[in-house]
Amino acid sequence: MEVGEFYEAAYNVTPAHADDIHAAMFESSELEVFTESGGQRRKANTITITDTIKLKSQRSFFSIFFDPSKNR
């Protein structure tokens, strides 16, 4: 989802300020923000409306308990 689309959805629900939304994105353990060229944003104050918000990759539940690289 593009940041601009996210703004539209958030502003329809809440009077949140853009800086507050950016800070919340970076505080979230589940979101990542990427530039148009694919680089990851490192600071909340550099987010632009053309950036993309993605869910972070999650490790599989089974990979925690089962590692096929180890011989058992």
Backbone as JSON Lines, residues from 0, in Angstrom:
{"i":0,"aa":"M","n":[0.85,-1.16,0.0],"ca":[0.0,0.0,0.0],"c":[0.9,1.23,0.0]}
{"i":1,"aa":"E","n":[0.59,2.19,-0.85],"ca":[1.35,3.43,-0.86],"c":[0.98,4.27,0.36]}
{"i":2,"aa":"V","n":[1.93,5.04,0.83],"ca":[1.71,5.9,1.99],"c":[0.56,6.86,1.73]}
{"i":3,"aa":"G","n":[0.46,7.39,0.51],"ca":[-0.64,8.29,0.17],"c":[-2.01,7.65,0.36]}
{"i":4,"aa":"E","n":[-2.14,6.39,-0.05],"ca":[-3.4,5.66,0.13],"c":[-3.68,5.45,1.62]}
{"i":5,"aa":"F","n":[-2.63,5.16,2.37],"ca":[-2.77,4.98,3.81],"c":[-3.24,6.27,4.47]}
{"i":6,"aa":"Y","n":[-2.68,7.41,4.05],"ca":[-3.11,8.71,4.57],"c":[-4.6,8.9,4.36]}
{"i":7,"aa":"E","n":[-5.05,8.63,3.15],"ca":[-6.47,8.81,2.83],"c":[-7.35,7.98,3.77]}
{"i":8,"aa":"A","n":[-6.97,6.75,4.0],"ca":[-7.75,5.88,4.88],"c":[-7.68,6.37,6.33]}
{"i":9,"aa":"A","n":[-6.49,6.75,6.78],"ca":[-6.32,7.19,8.17],"c":[-7.03,8.51,8.42]}
{"i":10,"aa":"Y","n":[-6.93,9.44,7.48],"ca":[-7.55,10.74,7.67],"c":[-9.07,10.66,7.64]}
{"i":11,"aa":"N","n":[-9.61,9.64,6.99],"ca":[-11.06,9.46,6.99],"c":[-11.55,8.95,8.34]}
{"i":12,"aa":"V","n":[-10.66,8.35,9.12],"ca":[-11.04,7.75,10.39],"c":[-10.6,8.59,11.57]}
{"i":13,"aa":"T","n":[-9.48,9.28,11.45],"ca":[-8.91,10.0,12.58],"c":[-8.3,11.33,12.13]}
{"i":14,"aa":"P","n":[-8.24,12.31,13.02],"ca":[-7.61,13.59,12.67],"c":[-6.09,13.58,12.89]}
{"i":15,"aa":"A","n":[-5.48,12.42,12.8],"ca":[-4.05,12.28,13.07],"c":[-3.21,13.15,12.14]}
{"i":16,"aa":"H","n":[-2.14,13.66,12.65],"ca":[-1.19,14.48,11.9],"c":[-0.2,13.55,11.22]}
{"i":17,"aa":"A","n":[0.34,13.93,10.05],"ca":[1.25,13.08,9.28],"c":[2.45,12.65,10.12]}
{"i":18,"aa":"D","n":[3.0,13.55,10.93],"ca":[4.16,13.18,11.77],"c":[3.8,12.08,12.76]}
{"i":19,"aa":"D","n":[2.59,12.12,13.29],"ca":[2.14,11.08,14.22],"c":[2.01,9.73,13.51]}
{"i":20,"aa":"I","n":[1.5,9.77,12.29],"ca":[1.35,8.54,11.5],"c":[2.72,7.96,11.17]}
{"i":21,"aa":"H","n":[3.66,8.8,10.77],"ca":[5.01,8.33,10.45],"c":[5.66,7.7,11.68]}
{"i":22,"aa":"A","n":[5.54,8.34,12.83],"ca":[6.13,7.81,14.06],"c":[5.52,6.45,14.39]}
{"i":23,"aa":"A","n":[4.21,6.32,14.22],"ca":[3.53,5.05,14.51],"c":[4.02,3.95,13.58]}
{"i":24,"aa":"M","n":[4.28,4.28,12.31],"ca":[4.79,3.28,11.37],"c":[6.14,2.74,11.84]}
{"i":25,"aa":"F","n":[7.01,3.62,12.3],"ca":[8.33,3.19,12.73],"c":[8.32,2.5,14.08]}
{"i":26,"aa":"E","n":[7.34,2.81,14.92],"ca":[7.23,2.14,16.22],"c":[6.63,0.76,16.08]}
{"i":27,"aa":"S","n":[5.93,0.51,15.0],"ca":[5.3,-0.79,14.77],"c":[6.35,-1.86,14.5]}
{"i":28,"aa":"S","n":[6.19,-2.98,15.14],"ca":[7.1,-4.11,14.91],"c":[6.66,-4.92,13.69]}
{"i":29,"aa":"E","n":[5.56,-4.53,13.06],"ca":[5.02,-5.31,11.95],"c":[5.11,-4.62,10.59]}
{"i":30,"aa":"L","n":[5.54,-3.34,10.56],"ca":[5.56,-2.6,9.3],"c":[6.97,-2.18,8.89]}
{"i":31,"aa":"E","n":[7.16,-2.06,7.57],"ca":[8.37,-1.5,7.0],"c":[7.96,-0.5,5.94]}
{"i":32,"aa":"V","n":[8.77,0.54,5.73],"ca":[8.48,1.55,4.73],"c":[9.63,1.57,3.73]}
{"i":33,"aa":"F","n":[9.28,1.5,2.43],"ca":[10.27,1.46,1.37],"c":[10.08,2.63,0.41]}
{"i":34,"aa":"T","n":[11.2,3.11,-0.16],"ca":[11.17,4.18,-1.15],"c":[10.7,3.61,-2.48]}
{"i":35,"aa":"E","n":[10.45,4.5,-3.44],"ca":[10.04,4.06,-4.79],"c":[11.1,3.17,-5.43]}
{"i":36,"aa":"S","n":[12.36,3.41,-5.12],"ca":[13.45,2.62,-5.71],"c":[13.74,1.33,-4.94]}
{"i":37,"aa":"G","n":[12.99,1.09,-3.85],"ca":[13.14,-0.16,-3.11],"c":[13.99,-0.1,-1.87]}
{"i":38,"aa":"G","n":[14.56,1.05,-1.57],"ca":[15.35,1.2,-0.36],"c":[14.47,1.32,0.87]}
{"i":39,"aa":"Q","n":[14.94,0.86,1.99],"ca":[14.15,0.91,3.22],"c":[14.36,2.26,3.91]}
{"i":40,"aa":"R","n":[13.26,2.88,4.34],"ca":[13.33,4.14,5.08],"c":[13.85,3.85,6.47]}
{"i":41,"aa":"R","n":[14.73,4.71,6.96],"ca":[15.34,4.54,8.29],"c":[14.85,5.56,9.3]}
{"i":42,"aa":"K","n":[14.23,6.65,8.81],"ca":[13.76,7.71,9.71],"c":[12.34,8.1,9.33]}
{"i":43,"aa":"A","n":[11.52,8.35,10.34],"ca":[10.12,8.69,10.12],"c":[9.96,10.0,9.36]}
{"i":44,"aa":"N","n":[10.85,10.97,9.6],"ca":[10.67,12.28,8.97],"c":[11.05,12.31,7.49]}
{"i":45,"aa":"T","n":[11.49,11.19,6.94],"ca":[11.84,11.14,5.52],"c":[10.78,10.45,4.66]}
{"i":46,"aa":"I","n":[9.7,9.99,5.26],"ca":[8.65,9.29,4.52],"c":[7.93,10.25,3.57]}
{"i":47,"aa":"T","n":[7.68,9.77,2.35],"ca":[6.92,10.56,1.36],"c":[5.68,9.78,0.94]}
{"i":48,"aa":"I","n":[4.76,10.47,0.28],"ca":[3.49,9.81,-0.1],"c":[3.67,8.75,-1.17]}
{"i":49,"aa":"T","n":[4.8,8.73,-1.86],"ca":[5.03,7.71,-2.89],"c":[5.75,6.48,-2.34]}
{"i":50,"aa":"D","n":[6.1,6.49,-1.06],"ca":[6.72,5.32,-0.43],"c":[5.69,4.21,-0.28]}
{"i":51,"aa":"T","n":[6.16,3.01,-0.02],"ca":[5.3,1.84,0.11],"c":[5.42,1.27,1.52]}
{"i":52,"aa":"I","n":[4.27,0.91,2.09],"ca":[4.23,0.28,3.41],"c":[4.04,-1.21,3.18]}
{"i":53,"aa":"K","n":[4.85,-2.02,3.85],"ca":[4.73,-3.48,3.74],"c":[4.76,-4.1,5.12]}
{"i":54,"aa":"L","n":[4.11,-5.26,5.21],"ca":[4.22,-6.05,6.43],"c":[5.58,-6.71,6.46]}
{"i":55,"aa":"K","n":[6.2,-6.75,7.63],"ca":[7.5,-7.42,7.76],"c":[7.33,-8.92,7.57]}
{"i":56,"aa":"S","n":[8.37,-9.55,7.05],"ca":[8.35,-11.0,6.9],"c":[8.29,-11.64,8.28]}
{"i":57,"aa":"Q","n":[7.53,-12.7,8.37],"ca":[7.43,-13.4,9.63],"c":[8.03,-14.78,9.48]}
{"i":58,"aa":"R","n":[8.75,-15.2,10.5],"ca":[9.3,-16.54,10.49],"c":[8.17,-17.54,10.65]}
{"i":59,"aa":"S","n":[8.3,-18.63,9.99],"ca":[7.31,-19.7,10.11],"c":[7.34,-20.27,11.52]}
{"i":60,"aa":"F","n":[6.2,-20.64,12.03],"ca":[6.1,-21.26,13.34],"c":[6.96,-22.52,13.37]}
{"i":61,"aa":"F","n":[6.96,-23.27,12.29],"ca":[7.7,-24.53,12.26],"c":[9.21,-24.33,12.18]}
{"i":62,"aa":"S","n":[9.65,-23.21,11.62],"ca":[11.09,-22.98,11.53],"c":[11.72,-22.75,12.89]}
{"i":63,"aa":"I","n":[10.92,-22.39,13.86],"ca":[11.42,-22.2,15.21],"c":[11.79,-23.55,15.82]}
{"i":64,"aa":"F","n":[11.02,-24.57,15.52],"ca":[11.2,-25.88,16.13],"c":[11.91,-26.89,15.23]}
{"i":65,"aa":"F","n":[11.91,-26.62,13.94],"ca":[12.47,-27.59,13.01],"c":[13.46,-26.91,12.09]}
{"i":66,"aa":"D","n":[14.69,-27.32,12.14],"ca":[15.72,-26.76,11.27],"c":[16.23,-27.88,10.4]}
{"i":67,"aa":"P","n":[15.84,-27.92,9.11],"ca":[16.22,-29.05,8.24],"c":[17.73,-29.13,8.0]}
{"i":68,"aa":"S","n":[18.47,-28.07,8.33],"ca":[19.93,-28.12,8.11],"c":[20.64,-28.91,9.22]}
{"i":69,"aa":"K","n":[19.93,-29.18,10.3],"ca":[20.54,-29.96,11.4],"c":[20.15,-31.42,11.26]}
{"i":70,"aa":"N","n":[21.11,-32.3,11.38],"ca":[20.83,-33.74,11.33],"c":[20.4,-34.18,12.72]}
{"i":71,"aa":"R","n":[19.33,-34.92,12.76],"ca":[18.83,-35.41,14.06],"c":[18.86,-36.9,14.08]}
